[in-house]
């Protein structure tokens, strides 16, 4: 058991985004490789997602070098090595570790990363907004900054959205923690999830974020799944605590709905927060896909933004992005790497959610399954609504390890995998 604290500590430090965090990630993978050194080899017929990932990594690296987006020196060389090594290695090590660790033990990895990321967000808020030398209320005083000072790392200033995303893990645990408390299940874990979730929500509100709120809403999905599975197994109506919880959520949603359909300035502000200009940008991108089949960040077009009622220019060579990993992949590296990564990731993601569905049906593992479900929800939202290799890329690469650990778990064999052992 003591040996498990070493990777958990490393995961926490990676989530904390300490200097040399990528070195810590490589060290984590080295430790996990050593701890799983006696694991049997993965059967060749189970490796096809890794082959698709290899096509993605090589295709992305080749396109970046071919178009001069990367060079074989300095930081670019380190990025090249990470792109070639970390996706496949992450899935492979996750599959090996799932053979040794139980779902409960694996959940502590996702918890460690999320708590480290939450600590990082609050360190940025306290120091970046100088709350320690002024007033703690300064954190929430209607800041709409595009960037914020960070206490450590290669960059002294970062985009606030890159910082805010780190609070999403904790927010994903808020409703599940409350649900477990109402049901009086796994109380200590539930209190930890709820407390972390509330701290994460406060950070999201301080950043005027929307991604975290979307994650909180999606965290209700595994709760609905667990409740439906329980009712189906017992063939009984929902318990009172579950009715009370769902009634509270329904009341909140109904309140927001009524505000959206009302009149006045509050409606305009709410609509402005919900509407996202990337919708217009993505729709225009679909029309111009033939112009960027081979990547190279050469795409340029204009689109009409509905909210501000004006024409906006999009120029990939100037750093403009579509804020969606698959679409940004097409713009930078072309269609082949984008299709390859989807061919690998979508089946892994489906198998991971299938695994979680079985775990949510088991009362003893439900709390830990909810932690893992929150991790997958955040990964999915980040891929759909954040730029390619968002922020510093740590979560992008670490996510492959999470997918491997959940999708290759021998507890539930995916449909496209034989029932033999790892």
ABEGO torsion letter per residue (X at the ends): XAAAAAAAAAAAAAAAGBBGAAAAAAAAAAAAAAAAAABBBBBAAAAAAAAAAAAAAAAAAAAAAAAGABBBBEAAAAAAAAAAAAAAAAAAAAAAAAAABBAAAAAAAAAAAAAAAAAAAAAAAAAAAGAAABBAAAAABGBABABBBBABEABABBBAAAAAAAAAAAAAAAAAAAAAAAAGBGAAAAAAAAAAAAAAAAAAAAAGBAAAAAAAAAAAAAAAAAAAAAAAAAGBBBBAAAAAAAAAAAAAAAAAAAAAABBEAAAAAAAAAABBAAAAAAAAAAAAAAAAAAEGGABBBBBBBAAAGBBBBBBAAAGBBAGBAAAAAAAAAEAAAAAAAAAAAAAAAAAAAAAAAAAAABAAAAAAAAAAAAAAAAAAAAAAABBBGBEAGAAAAAAAAAAAAAAABAABBBAABBABBX
